[in-house]
Amino acid sequence: MLQNIKYYSTNLQAEKVSFREALLKGLAPDRGLYMPDTIPLVSSEELQAFKDHEYYEIAYKVLRKFLHQEVPDHDLLNIARDAYDFHVPLENVYERKYIMRLDHGPTASFKDFAARMMGRLMQYFLRKENRNLLILTATSGDTGSAIANAFYGLRNIKAVVLFPETEVTERQRKQMTTLHKNIKIISVKGKFDDCQALVKRAFADPELNHLRLSSANSINIGRLLPQSVYYIYAYSKLNNGKPDDKIIFSVPSGNFGDLMGGLIAMKAGLPVKRFVVSTNANDEVPVYWQTGTYNTIIPSVNCISSAMNVGHPSNMARIVALYGGVMDENGVMVTEPDIEKMRAEMFAVSIDDKATKETIRTAYERFNLLLEPHGAVGWAGLMKDFEVNQPDAGQDQLSVSLETAHPAKFPEEIRGVIGIEPELPESLKYLDEKTEKFDSIENDYHVFKNYLKDNY
Ligand SMILES: *Cc1c(COP(=O)(O)O)cnc(C)c1O
């Protein structure tokens, strides 16, 4: 039986809404983030049955629990099949340690999983109601291309993507700026956090109400829920059928949307032993774990795992909510969460650039494992967990580290460290032949606001 799930705001000052409303609004009216008020269960029988399912079937079966028939089953199944038409390889490294490659989608980053599902769900509701939306999103690199690609050519939706001028790679930029049509790309003279602040302010600006703005950042619940599916997928494919077989996931984290997906999967009953929360030098979360004091890092530190250069992750409010606390949109802890429980369920570790490069090198030399910087942060975090928490963990410990982007998206780093040229996936091959088009603005809200008014 399906539970009736509503979505509440992490600031607790707004009414609960349906999935449809949470999806189309993005941010709650009190500036909080939407969360399901109940997490539906995935039973161990279901998990075993998923062993023989395709990825899209698992996505359909998991997501329908959260949508409570707001999208009829056959429509949802079609959306899932259409969104997930690519492989999700689980690559064995040694013993029962795996890399899950989430980089086989059209923009070669894990953000395709979320963006493609969210775009299609939005289109489903908008077409039914004959309405339009303007999506605003800030990107540190991969979100923008995934969103632009996922929304490209969809009906009833236009999208504006802001990126920090100097913080995305050329390839990431081209993945966005060569699309055109219903997609506009803006380069901002600032950092990712500045882009995100501009977007957040536009949402809260009553003078822009007529534009029907919505968000596609990981603050949107429609992006978050699909990110719980691959954790369930990995476990269902790799578990040994014994009830005590628990899994460790290492999640390279920036804005913590990916990790939130995993935490939701765990609360839905997935037998997770622990999450390794792997950040780069933006270590506000590992420091919080250690000290119990949360301080944002502004401006954020520039690391080679550039999509994780986030000094104030917006999903922190959701993680805090999941553990009984309240954090407002400025990062102020209004009510303390159960930090002991957080520490027990998550091991947080910061990996700097030097260690990241070292990991790219040793993973390649020891295991013939090709990692790009984000995946290397994840793998290094997992190795750290073995060292610190389980020095004598046997070969039986099932562990999966997430590779969130394709190595060919970061050729400079890979070339520099191990001297090889990662092969381009099909989706990235023709970028250089296409024409780029984007606008540039100062990091100034009034300039951004006028841009929106003039263009829409
Ligand atoms: C966005 C991104 C991350 C971080 O994911 P969050 O959900 O923001 O924590 C990690 N790796 C890559 C390649 C990304 O694009």
The ligand as an ORCA input file, in Angstrom:
! r2SCAN-3c Opt
* xyz 0 1
  C      28.022     18.128     -8.057
  C      29.121     17.188     -8.039
  C      29.562     16.612     -6.842
  C      28.986     16.979     -5.504
  O      27.663     16.527     -5.373
  P      26.737     17.188     -4.257
  O      25.421     16.563     -4.422
  O      26.721     18.667     -4.552
  O      27.380     16.904     -2.960
  C      30.574     15.689     -6.899
  N      31.156     15.362     -8.066
  C      30.764     15.894     -9.228
  C      31.468     15.507    -10.474
  C      29.738     16.811     -9.258
  O      29.357     17.342    -10.406
*
